[in-house]
Amino acid sequence: MYNLMKKLLLLSLLFTSFVLGGFGDALKKQKFLSPDEAFSTSAVVKDGNIETKIIMAEKIHIYENSVHYRVIAPEMVELEVEKPKAHDFDGDMVYDKELIVNIPKAYIESKVAGDYTLEIEFQGCSDAGICYQPIKKTFDLKGAELGTFEKISKLAKEGNASKIVDVLINESSFFVLFLFFIFGLLLSLTPCIFPMIPILSSIIVSQQGDNQKPSMGKAFFTSLVYVLAMALTYTIVGLVAGLLGADLQTAMQNPWVLTIFAGVFIALALSLFGYYEIGLPASWQSKISQASDGAQGKGIMGTAIMGALSALIVGPCTAAPISGAVIFISQTGDALLGGAALFVMSMGMGMPLLLVGIGAGKFMPRPGGWMTAVSQVFGVMMLGLAIFMLSRILPGGLTMILWSLLFMGTALYMGVFESKVGEGAMKLFKLLAMVFLVYGIILFVGAVSGANSMFSPLKKFTSGTVVTSTTTTPITNAEGHLGYSVARLMKEVEASDKPVIVDFGKDSCTACVELEEITFPDNRVQEQMQHFTFIKIDLTANNEDDKALLKEYGLFGTPNIIFFDKNNNFMPEQSLTGFIPPEDFAEHLKGIVK
């Protein structure tokens, strides 16, 4: 009996082992494919199309509504493509075996310029019961070759200095110089160049003889000297800054320097008002006139000095082209190409000034009583330039008071309270005087109420609407934007669970003020900035930490705006330099969020 029980037990163990062993083998044979094995994806150029294929392994399918085609670089563009008809599988519309979609190249090239990156996104499952995570495959493809003017048009809108550097490195020297000349022409249309016009005009007027109409040649020559001095100054500053890594324009924004030259402009203004005459002793003027071989050379040195000072003091534009050229010089040491690029750009900036010289010689009437009025107009402009320079070191409220006094004083000079109105154009002249008076009073009331911006002098009286539009920006350091180091910045970046915007600015930077007063408060920008953490860093002190920050992120001057993604990675390709209009900045932020 015992032996029988033992045999039965042994047989049962053998049977169990056989069954379980077979089942185990079956389990071992049940192996799921990896994503790369389940889906083979490709995109190739063929007959004017981008032919995309997703080849699926046996018993694998993908869902129709999960398939998306988009361009992700150089910008984000969703593509509308024609997909084949899907079939029903357990109530879902799916594809199996293979999915072929042809995207016309012309369609993509109408959306983006140059080379681009195509992304194909989809999600699939196995009939055996496993579903894969969403899959994204990217393909770098060549775009249509851009023509010269298309390249220039694209780069003219570029706010990223590093991309300007790429052009300097990869394009021909002729194209680079032509491009920078176009940049200069575009910069001449910005506020940077406007303050130079009254300076040059006053020089031309002051150099005219008492009894002769100014010649076009003499006026043009004066303008040319002024522009060449400005161009050479920009070039030298750029070369030194690029080769030595120094921000010389920051040094020129020193309060003492600004105060001295503001005093110079005030002295020039008082001279133009007729209180005294600035000039060298008569004996000196006679010798200089003889040495210069004619009247055309008179005042060349003074004109050149004013051109150089205008470049350093009045027009400290740190837009992307300037920064790109300086960074290129610092990285490659190619001072010849970088310096030449800066020079031709400066000449482009000076084109309106040369037109001023031509116009002064061609359209000015003969000397007479009108010159007194013109001198007074230029005197007012000189006072405005002095206030503009002092605004970089004075409190906003005090600056507003100075502007208000200038506008009200101008209105008084124009006879705003005189009973005689006059006829024709004089009525418009009196109306302009009234506008100046009212605006001056508004600025004065705004300054007394605590406002510090000419863009919104009555801010205290309209605080309800202003707060609604400006307090939504998530600023992490509204009160503590001084004293930053690289370590402090990275600590705050890492503490954020959103992408981060870092705005580098300083008190003496006009474009920085424009960003704060025009771009950042815009409703379109505010809406996009909800998705970011905003950090403002003030580099006015220009101390070692400030210099280290600029060096760390490859920047030159201000304003500069850099970005970090939500994983704290620096995004140099998204950096922006100079003033950015609200609509362009909002679109830029949209691209980063996507």
HELIX and SHEET records of a PDB file:
HELIX    1   1 TYR A    2  LYS A   29  1                                  28    
HELIX    2   2 PRO A   35  ALA A   38  1                                   4    
HELIX    3   3 GLU A   64  SER A   66  5                                   3    
HELIX    4   4 LYS A  105  GLU A  109  1                                   5    
HELIX    5   5 THR A  148  ALA A  156  1                                   9    
HELIX    6   6 ALA A  161  ASN A  170  1                                  10    
HELIX    7   7 SER A  173  LEU A  187  1                                  15    
HELIX    8   8 MET A  196  SER A  206  1                                  11    
HELIX    9   9 MET A  216  LEU A  244  1                                  29    
HELIX   10  10 LEU A  248  MET A  252  1                                   5    
HELIX   11  11 PRO A  255  LEU A  272  1                                  18    
HELIX   12  12 ALA A  282  ALA A  291  1                                  10    
HELIX   13  13 ALA A  295  GLY A  297  5                                   3    
HELIX   14  14 ILE A  300  LEU A  309  1                                  10    
HELIX   15  15 SER A  310  VAL A  314  3                                   5    
HELIX   16  16 ALA A  320  THR A  332  1                                  13    
HELIX   17  17 ALA A  335  MET A  349  1                                  15    
HELIX   18  18 MET A  351  PHE A  363  1                                  13    
HELIX   19  19 TRP A  370  LEU A  390  1                                  21    
HELIX   20  20 GLY A  396  TYR A  413  1                                  18    
HELIX   21  21 ALA A  425  SER A  449  1                                  25    
HELIX   22  22 LYS A  459  PHE A  461  5                                   3    
HELIX   23  23 SER A  463  THR A  470  1                                   8    
HELIX   24  24 VAL A  486  GLU A  494  1                                   9    
HELIX   25  25 THR A  510  GLU A  514  1                                   5    
HELIX   26  26 LEU A  515  THR A  519  3                                   5    
HELIX   27  27 ASN A  523  MET A  529  1                                   7    
HELIX   28  28 GLU A  544  GLU A  552  1                                   9    
HELIX   29  29 PRO A  572  GLN A  574  5                                   3    
HELIX   30  30 PRO A  582  VAL A  593  1                                  12    
SHEET    1   A 3 PHE A  39  LYS A  46  0                                        
SHEET    2   A 3 ASN A  49  MET A  56 -1                                        
SHEET    3   A 3 GLU A  98  PRO A 104 -1                                        
SHEET    1   B 4 HIS A  87  PHE A  89  0                                        
SHEET    2   B 4 ASP A  92  ASP A  96 -1                                        
SHEET    3   B 4 ILE A  60  TYR A  63 -1                                        
SHEET    4   B 4 GLY A 124  SER A 126 -1                                        
SHEET    1   C 4 VAL A  77  GLU A  78  0                                        
SHEET    2   C 4 HIS A  68  ALA A  73 -1                                        
SHEET    3   C 4 TYR A 116  PHE A 122 -1                                        
SHEET    4   C 4 ILE A 135  LEU A 141 -1                                        
SHEET    1   D 4 THR A 533  ASP A 538  0                                        
SHEET    2   D 4 VAL A 500  GLY A 505  1                                        
SHEET    3   D 4 ASN A 560  PHE A 564 -1                                        
SHEET    4   D 4 LEU A 576  THR A 577 -1                                        
END                                                                             
